[in-house]
């Protein structure tokens, strides 16, 4: 198991702001404090480089964050392709295959089809469906 999976993206909220502090240095806001000169301790917005307090919710920042995430799609697909083709670690290959299939609509059925409830009750009670009260 990769130890990076065990490190949460954010821990306790910053005092009085409700914004999470970053436990992962790579996810930390890159803004500098005017008072201390140190780096902000909050977590950056997903795909972004700064927290909400430092402009992470601005439309242009959201647009760039989305673009950065979209730019990772092709490399991720290539990496999944090589993970699928490798033979040394079968569980990794199977999981990579599942990810590709899930995201391309070839996943297990995610809906439950229920037959007519009156038929179910009639079968349970052992009576004809037409004899059930309305």
Buried (B, 14 or more C-beta within 10 A) or exposed (E): EEEEEEBEBBEEEBEEEEBBBBBBEEBBBEBEEEEEEEBBBBBBBEBBBBBBBBBBEBEEBBEBBEEEEEEEEEEEEEEBEEBBEEEEEEEEBEBBEBBBEEEEEEEEEEEEEEEEEEEEEBEEEEEEEEEEEE
